[in-house]
Amino acid sequence: MIFPRISILLSLIAGLALTGCASPIPDLIKNAPPNDIRVEEVQQKPNAFIGAQVRWGGNIIRVENLERTTMIEVLSRRLFADGKPDAGSSSEGRFKIAVPGFVEPTRFPKDRRITVRGRVAQVVKGKVGAYQYPYPVVEPDAYYLWPKEVVYRYGDVYGPYYYPWSPWSPWYPYYPYWWRGYPYYYW
């Protein structure tokens, strides 16, 4: 009688463990294509890379809804192994994602990170300021909009009353002077 209960318990634990390992990132985004083609390469030789499979990502610059497609302009960044754009890396150029149909622009806010995997359809001329810029256009097989990351500052986690060296803390007068930022020679 005790063995069926143990087996049910173990199967529930195993099921929960496997569910916790599931990732919302699509497999096409996580797995890089065999050839690593950069945005600059496509801009320099546009006809050589038409139809090539790419995985690019970066920060969204703007969203433009056209009659049948939506163009998402992206500032390209280097990607980590899982496909997430590295926000601290330098720009590798700009490209556009041609999403079929209408896309709500507020769903793709400016500076949000996105990764796309698809084929290079064409290179179109656009403008960045007054400069003529060649934009590679990617027709997506899959794209992933990365969740917004919240960065906490040191004092934001607990508030000013938690830290004893904070002037607003009730323990502030009882801590030594050097904890309050005074030099040691005031002792």
Backbone as a ProteinNet text record, in pm:
[ID]
protein_1_A
[PRIMARY]
MIFPRISILLSLIAGLALTGCASPIPDLIKNAPPNDIRVEEVQQKPNAFIGAQVRWGGNIIRVENLERTTMIEVLSRRLFADGKPDAGSSSEGRFKIAVPGFVEPTRFPKDRRITVRGRVAQVVKGKVGAYQYPYPVVEPDAYYLWPKEVVYRYGDVYGPYYYPWSPWSPWYPYYPYWWRGYPYYYW
[TERTIARY]
80.8	0	85.7	201.9	286.3	359.6	387.6	462.8	386.1	255.1	184.2	185.7	178.2	181.6	317.4	423.3	557.4	576.8	529	546.3	465.8	347.7	268.3	339.1	391.8	463.5	587.6	663.4	783	748.3	640.9	602.7	555.8	487.3	447.9	569.9	666.3	787.8	863.8	874.4	943.7	870.2	738	660	677.6	677	698.3	838.7	936.6	1074.6	1089.6	1027.4	1036.8	959.6	849.7	773.4	852.8	927.3	1008.5	1122.1	1165.1	1274.7	1227.7	1097.3	1045.3	1076	1111.4	1147.1	1046.3	1006.2	912.7	979.5	1112	1184.6	1168.5	1124.5	1109.4	1244	1238.3	1360.7	1432.9	1358.8	1423.8	1508.8	1466.7	1543.1	1664.3	1647.6	1758.2	1870.1	1835.4	1935.6	1977.7	2105.9	2159.4	2166.1	2148.6	2165.9	2312.8	2340.8	2478.6	2578.6	2535.3	2627.5	2595.4	2698.7	2683.2	2702.6	2593.9	2598.6	2568.6	2652.7	2636.6	2558.3	2502.4	2425.1	2514.9	2639.6	2731	2762.2	2774.5	2803.7	2691.1	2568.2	2452.6	2443.8	2478.7	2474.4	2579.9	2695.2	2802.3	2778.5	2727.4	2700.1	2555.5	2460.1	2319.2	2272.3	2318.6	2269.8	2324.9	2436.7	2498.3	2424.2	2346.2	2283.6	2131.3	2072.3	1926.4	1884.9	1791.6	1744.2	1823.7	1927.5	2009.7	1937	1956.7	1897.5	1982.1	1919.5	1990.9	1917.3	1992.2	1935	1999.1	1920.8	1968.1	1881.1	1935.2	1858.4	1913.4	1839.1	1882.6	1769.7	1782	1683.7	1591.9	1463.3	1365.3	1381.3	1388.1	1397.1	1258.8	1187.2	1050.9	972.4	841.6	749.9	669.4	664.6	591.9	494.5	365.6	263.4	239.6	258.3	232.6	98.4	68.4	-62.8	-81.6	20	5.2	105.8	206.3	309.1	338.5	409.4	459.5	611	678.1	823.6	869.8	947.3	1005.5	1153.1	1193.2	1332.8	1409.2	1523.1	1599.1	1744.7	1798.6	1941.1	2008.8	2086	2142.8	2245.9	2242.9	2338.7	2391.1	2504.4	2559.8	2464.6	2454.6	2364.1	2440.4	2378.8	2431.2	2398.4	2443.3	2422	2273.4	2191.8	2049.1	1970.2	2038	1972.2	1934.6	1960.1	1924.5	2025.9	1979.4	2071.5	2145.4	2274	2357.7	2341.1	2273.9	2245.1	2371.6	2478.2	2601.1	2694.2	2664.5	2753.9	2729.2	2826.7	2811.8	2721.1	2670	2577.5	2649	2580.5	2634.7	2560.8	2482.7	2406.2	2257.8	2178.5	2032.8	1973.4	1861	1785.7	1638.3	1555.2	1409.9	1352.7	1247.7	1173.6	1039.8	1006.6	880.7	779.7	699.2	597.5	470.8	414.5	292.5	173.6	90.9	-28.1	-0.3	-99.7	-91.9	-38.2	52.2	106.2	84.3	29.9	7.5	142.1	171.2	301.6	331.5	229.8	255.1	300.8	279.5	326	476.8	533.7	677.2	734.8	750.2	796	942.5	976	1113.1	1210	1329.1	1439.8	1415.8	1305	1282.6	1364.4	1416.1	1499.8	1415.3	1460.1	1389.6	1493.1	1459.4	1543	1455.1	1508.9	1434.5	1520	1452.4	1518.5	1433.6	1499.4	1427.2	1522.7	1467.1	1544.8	1556.4	1673	1693.6	1615	1516	1429.6	1486.8	1535.7	1586.8	1663.9	1725	1789.9	1725.6	1661.5	1592.4	1669.8	1655.3	1719.6	1624.2	1679.3	1603.4	1690.4	1639.8	1716.6	1732.7	1854.7	1884	1930.1	1841.4	1866.6	1861.3	1968.8	1976.3	2058.9	2112.7	2200.4	2118.7	2153	2090.3	2147.8	2061.6	2107.6	2048.6	2132.3	2079.6	2028.3	1898.5	1836.8	1814.7	1881.2	1842.4	1704	1618.7	1483.5	1474.5	1431.1	1419.9	1272.8	1238.2	1104.5	1112	1041.7	1063.6	997.3	1072	1013.5	965.5	1040.6	1004.6	1071	1005	1066.2	1024.4	1108	1080.5	1109	1008	1020.6	1058.8	1178.9	1231	1158.7	1131.1	1060.6	1141.8	1071.6	1137.7	1205.6	1331.6	1406.8	1401.4	1378.1	1374.5	1505.5	1576.6	1703.2	1680	1710.3	1692.6	1822.4	1809.9	1924.5	1943.5	2052.7	2088	1981.4	1931.7	1835.6	1692.1	1661.6	1524.3	1465.5	1549	1498.8	1425.9	1486.7	1426.8	1375.8	1415.3	1375.4	1478	1465.5	1567.8	1568.5	1459.5	1452.6	1523	1552.3	1612.2	1759.5	1830.3	1974.5	2007.9	2084.9	2110.4	2191.5	2268.1	2348.7	2271.1	2145.3	2062.4	2018.7	2021.3	1979.1	1833.4	1750.1	1609.9	1586.3	1690.9	1679	1671.1	1587.7	1583.1	1711.6	1795.1	1919.6	2038	2015.1	2123.2	2209.6	2153.2	2239.8	2328.5	2295.3	2368.2	2483.7	2499.3	2607.4	2727.6	2849	2968.8	2972.3	3052.9	3060.5	3104.7	3195.7	3247.7	3140.8	3034.5	2924.4	2838.6	2844.8	2763.2	2835.8	2955.1	3026.7	3126.5	3143.7	3243.1	3381.5	3483.3	3619.7	3656.7	3757.7	3799.3	3854.8	3909.7	3976.3	3879.1	3748.2	3650.9	3625.9	3683	3659.2	3717.7
-120.1	0	127.4	120.4	239.6	266	162.4	180	259.3	238.6	322.2	470.1	500.2	640	702.3	628.7	679.6	701.2	607.6	622.7	740.8	763	878.7	1007.9	1010.6	1128.5	1156.1	1052.8	1070.2	1116.4	1064.2	1107.9	1253.4	1296.7	1436.8	1528.4	1488.5	1568.4	1576.4	1464.4	1463.8	1551.3	1545.9	1629	1777	1814.8	1954.8	2001.2	1914.2	1950.1	1971.5	1885.7	1902.5	2024	2055.9	2174.7	2300.6	2300.2	2415.3	2439.9	2338.6	2353.5	2404.4	2411.5	2456.1	2604.2	2640.1	2777.1	2834.6	2962.1	3021.8	3063.4	3058.5	3099.8	2992.1	3027.4	2928.1	2862.9	2736.7	2663.9	2727.7	2784.2	2850.1	2969.3	3035.6	3149.7	3100.9	2995.5	2945.1	2885.9	2823	2754.6	2844.8	2868.6	2953.6	2875.7	2944.1	2876.7	2838.2	2745.3	2697.9	2805.9	2898.7	3005.9	3132.2	3202	3323.5	3443.8	3498.5	3612.6	3739.4	3839.5	3967.2	4066.2	4166.7	4269.3	4346.3	4375.2	4451.1	4375.6	4244	4163.8	4174.5	4169	4178.2	4318.4	4420.3	4556.5	4578.4	4514.4	4533	4453.5	4331.4	4246.9	4199.7	4286.2	4250.9	4132.2	4120.6	4012.8	3876.1	3871.2	3743.7	3672.5	3745.6	3685.7	3679.6	3709	3700.2	3554.5	3531.3	3396.1	3324.4	3387.6	3323.3	3324.1	3219	3206.1	3282.8	3370.3	3450.9	3447.2	3476.1	3500.1	3628.3	3734.5	3864.7	3915.5	4009.7	4069.8	4205	4275.2	4407.3	4483	4615.3	4703.4	4761.8	4765.4	4820.8	4972	5024.4	5168.9	5226.6	5166	5213.4	5106.3	5122.8	5031	5112.2	5062.3	5132.1	5034.3	5063.9	4979.8	5024.8	4932	4957.9	4894.6	4889.5	4839	4690.7	4607.3	4462.8	4405.3	4481.3	4433.4	4540.6	4498.8	4591.2	4580.4	4693.4	4696.7	4739.2	4651.9	4681.7	4710.8	4833.8	4873	4841.3	4772	4723	4767.9	4812.5	4842.4	4713.3	4655.1	4522.1	4521.2	4414	4391.3	4248.7	4225.2	4090	4004.9	3874.3	3784.6	3690.9	3659.7	3555.7	3420.8	3311.6	3177.3	3142.1	3190.8	3159.9	3251.6	3347.9	3437	3571.8	3596.2	3724.2	3830.8	3947.3	4054.7	4109	4136.3	4191.6	4343	4396.4	4539.9	4623	4565.1	4639.1	4639.2	4562.8	4555.8	4673.7	4698.5	4808.6	4765.2	4862.6	4835.3	4772.2	4682.2	4617	4659.7	4765.4	4812.9	4809.7	4833.4	4833.4	4738.7	4681.3	4597.4	4611.8	4557.1	4562.6	4421.9	4403.7	4278.7	4305.4	4227.8	4244.8	4143.7	4186.9	4099.8	4113.4	4001.2	4011.6	4058.1	4143.9	4192.9	4312.7	4344.6	4460.4	4416.8	4497.9	4475.3	4603.1	4588.2	4705.2	4762.8	4888.3	4947.1	4952.3	4963.3	4968.6	4833.7	4726.7	4594.7	4579.9	4663.7	4662.9	4799.9	4831.9	4966.4	4989.6	5115.4	5155.1	5106	5064.9	5016.2	4878.1	4812.9	4675.9	4582.1	4474.8	4381.2	4277	4243.3	4145.9	4061.6	3935	3845.3	3784.7	3776.1	3720.6	3615.5	3513.6	3416.6	3403.8	3415.6	3409.9	3421.4	3458.5	3468.9	3614.3	3648.2	3782.2	3791.4	3880.4	3892.3	3990.8	4103.5	4207.6	4308.9	4402.9	4516.7	4640.9	4719.8	4840.9	4963.6	5071.5	5197.7	5276.1	5328.2	5412.4	5528.2	5607.9	5723.2	5717.6	5749.7	5775.5	5919.5	6006.4	6149.8	6183.9	6238	6267.8	6162.9	6065.7	5964.3	5850.3	5811.1	5694.5	5568.7	5485.6	5368.5	5241.2	5137.9	5010.9	4922.3	4895	4811.2	4669.8	4568.6	4431.5	4404.3	4338.9	4307.6	4157.4	4118.6	3977.5	3938.8	3830.6	3771.9	3666.1	3686	3601.6	3464.1	3362.8	3232.3	3232.6	3301.1	3317.8	3443.9	3509.5	3621.9	3614.2	3673.1	3670.4	3806.9	3863.1	3990.8	3960.9	4000.8	3968.2	4050.1	3989.2	4063	4181.6	4283.1	4402.1	4365.8	4406.7	4377.6	4497.7	4469.6	4573.5	4567.3	4678.2	4685.2	4764	4701.4	4767	4834.4	4953.2	5019.6	4968	5003.8	4951.4	4979	5100	5135.1	5104.3	5063.2	5041.2	4911.5	4817.6	4686.1	4690.8	4752	4751.8	4888.5	4994.4	5126.7	5188.2	5316.2	5384.9	5346	5289.6	5259.3	5129.7	5045.8	4915.6	4928.8	5017.9	5026.8	5110	5057.5	5130.4	5256.9	5268.3	5388.3	5497.6	5470.8	5570.7	5675.6	5804.7	5907.3	5893.5	5822.5	5804.7	5682.2	5608.3	5486.9	5520.8	5448.3	5474.7	5432.7	5348.3	5303.2	5394.2	5496.7	5581	5642	5696.5	5759.5	5660.9	5532.9	5435	5370.5	5402.5	5342.7	5434.6	5379.4	5464.4	5565.7	5669.6	5778.8	5731.9	5634.4	5594.3	5524.3	5473.4	5414.2	5522.4	5642.4	5751.2	5831.6	5788.4	5857.4	5958.8	5974.3	6066.4	6003.6	6085.9	6030.7	5973.5	5888.1	5820.6	5917.1	6029.6	6115.8	6193.2	6180.4	6244	6163.2	6046.2	5962.9	6020.9
0	0	0	59.3	67.5	-64.5	-142.7	-267.8	-373.4	-392	-490.5	-452.4	-323.9	-281.5	-311.5	-288.7	-315.6	-465.5	-545.8	-690.9	-743.3	-688.2	-730.7	-689.6	-568.8	-520.9	-604.7	-636.6	-718.6	-859.5	-916.2	-1050.5	-1049.7	-943.4	-933.5	-921	-839.8	-824.9	-957	-1027.8	-1157.6	-1258.9	-1258.6	-1349.6	-1321.5	-1195	-1159	-1194.3	-1175.3	-1209.5	-1359.2	-1439.2	-1584.7	-1632.6	-1567.7	-1604.7	-1573.2	-1465.4	-1428.6	-1525.7	-1599.5	-1694.5	-1829.6	-1852.2	-1981.1	-2001	-2122.2	-2153.7	-2252.4	-2235.3	-2330.5	-2461.6	-2468.1	-2588.4	-2695.3	-2815.6	-2921.7	-2958	-2998.5	-3033.8	-3151.9	-3245.8	-3359.9	-3314.5	-3208.7	-3157.6	-3079.8	-2999.9	-2918.2	-3002.6	-3113.4	-3196.8	-3312.4	-3320.5	-3427.3	-3558.8	-3672.7	-3801.3	-3820.9	-3911.5	-3927.4	-3969	-4052	-4093.7	-4015.2	-3974.5	-3895.2	-3985.8	-4035.7	-4127.4	-4047.8	-4063.9	-3993.7	-4080	-4014	-4083.9	-4181	-4139.2	-4226.1	-4355	-4345.8	-4464.8	-4566.3	-4519	-4610.2	-4668.8	-4591.2	-4643.8	-4751.5	-4737.4	-4834.6	-4963.1	-4952.6	-5069.3	-5063.6	-5098.2	-5079.2	-5163.3	-5287	-5374.1	-5334.9	-5265.8	-5229.4	-5117.1	-5038	-4920.1	-4926.5	-5040.5	-5052.5	-5033.9	-4942.8	-4913.5	-4805.3	-4753.1	-4649.6	-4515.8	-4439.2	-4305.6	-4204.6	-4126	-4027.3	-3893.6	-3787.4	-3654.8	-3603.8	-3600.3	-3558.2	-3444.2	-3370.6	-3262.4	-3226.1	-3143.5	-3099.2	-3032.8	-3035.6	-2973.4	-3080.4	-3051.5	-3144.7	-3150.4	-3272.6	-3292	-3318.3	-3414.2	-3442.3	-3515.4	-3516.4	-3583.5	-3684.3	-3808.8	-3915.2	-3980.5	-3969.5	-4031.1	-4174.4	-4267.5	-4408.7	-4445.2	-4574.6	-4617	-4582.9	-4607.5	-4584	-4484.6	-4450	-4357.3	-4253.7	-4153.1	-4052.5	-4051.7	-4063.3	-4060.8	-3922.4	-3859.4	-3728.4	-3751.1	-3725.8	-3743.7	-3615	-3631.3	-3516	-3525.9	-3413.7	-3401.7	-3358.5	-3446.9	-3425	-3313.4	-3234.4	-3126.2	-3136.3	-3070.5	-3062.8	-2979.4	-3011.3	-2940.2	-2847.7	-2734.4	-2647.9	-2709.9	-2649	-2703.8	-2713.4	-2620.5	-2623.4	-2715.8	-2779.6	-2873.9	-2817	-2690.5	-2630	-2670.8	-2715.5	-2752.5	-2630.6	-2650	-2544.6	-2546.3	-2445.4	-2441.5	-2426.6	-2372.3	-2351.9	-2470.7	-2574.7	-2690.7	-2784.4	-2870.5	-2966.3	-3080.8	-3151.8	-3260.9	-3379.4	-3445.3	-3565	-3690.5	-3682.3	-3796.9	-3767.3	-3871.2	-3857.7	-3959.4	-3923.8	-4016.7	-3987.6	-4076.7	-4058.1	-4060.6	-3982	-3979.6	-4046.1	-4151	-4222.6	-4168.6	-4072.8	-4013.1	-4095.9	-4145.4	-4224.4	-4140.3	-4200.2	-4131.8	-4044.2	-3962.2	-3872.7	-3737.2	-3683.4	-3549.4	-3470	-3351.4	-3265.5	-3223.4	-3256.7	-3224.3	-3074.7	-2990.9	-2847	-2792.3	-2867.7	-2826.2	-2844.5	-2930.3	-2958.1	-2923.5	-2795	-2757.4	-2792.2	-2802.6	-2836.5	-2729.5	-2772.8	-2689.9	-2629.2	-2658.7	-2611	-2697.5	-2639.8	-2714.1	-2786.6	-2907.4	-2991.3	-3064.4	-3087.3	-3167.3	-3275.8	-3395.4	-3509	-3578.3	-3629.8	-3715.9	-3840.5	-3953.9	-4080	-4197	-4312	-4435	-4477.5	-4533.5	-4587.5	-4717.7	-4720.9	-4838.7	-4939.3	-4891.4	-4979.9	-4897.8	-4966.9	-4902	-4961	-4874.3	-4919.9	-4874	-4949.2	-4912.7	-4823.2	-4717.6	-4626.7	-4583.9	-4493.6	-4447.8	-4296.4	-4253.3	-4113.2	-4110	-4069.6	-4084.5	-4232.2	-4287.6	-4430.4	-4504.6	-4432.2	-4492	-4552.4	-4675	-4739.5	-4675.9	-4619.9	-4544.2	-4603.5	-4625.8	-4677.7	-4563	-4562.6	-4459.8	-4512.1	-4455.4	-4487.1	-4427	-4503.1	-4457.4	-4434.9	-4315.3	-4278	-4274.8	-4346	-4334.4	-4224.9	-4113.6	-3996	-4005.5	-3960.6	-3931.9	-3786.6	-3700.4	-3559.8	-3507.5	-3414.3	-3344.8	-3198.7	-3114.2	-2970.6	-2912	-2847.8	-2779.3	-2635.1	-2596.6	-2464	-2358.3	-2242	-2136.8	-2087	-2044.2	-1992	-1860.7	-1848.1	-1727	-1633.5	-1506.8	-1406.4	-1328.9	-1323.9	-1252.9	-1124.7	-1011.5	-882.6	-841.1	-787.3	-728.9	-587.2	-526.8	-395.2	-289.6	-281	-177.4	-211.4	-335.2	-375.9	-322.7	-284.4	-247.2	-113.9	-13.4	119.8	164.2	99.6	140.7	234.6	264.2	342.4	490.6	543.4	686.3	721.5	623.6	651.6	688.5	622.5	639.8	763.1	856.9	981.8	963.1	854.6	833.7	761.2	729.5	664.7	766.9	732.5	828.5	871.9	794.7	828.5	916.4	942.6	1022.1	1170.9	1246.4	1390.4	1461.5	1398.5	1459.2	1423.8	1343.6	1293.6	1404.3	1511.7	1612	1687.4	1684.8	1764.1	1688.9	1560.8	1484	1486.2	1474.8	1480.9	1367.2	1388.9	1291.5	1153.9	1147	1016.6	934.2	995.9	918.3	856.2	912.3	862	755.6	716	610.6	659.8	792.6	845	835.9	819.9	819.3	955.7	956.7	1079.3	1184	1142.3	1238.2	1325.6	1303.4	1392.4	1518.3	1529.2	1648.3	1766.6
[MASK]
+++++++++++++++++++++++++++++++++++++++++++++++++++++++++++++++++++++++++++++++++++++++++++++++++++++++++++++++++++++++++++++++++++++++++++++++++++++++++++++++++++++++++++++++++++++++++++

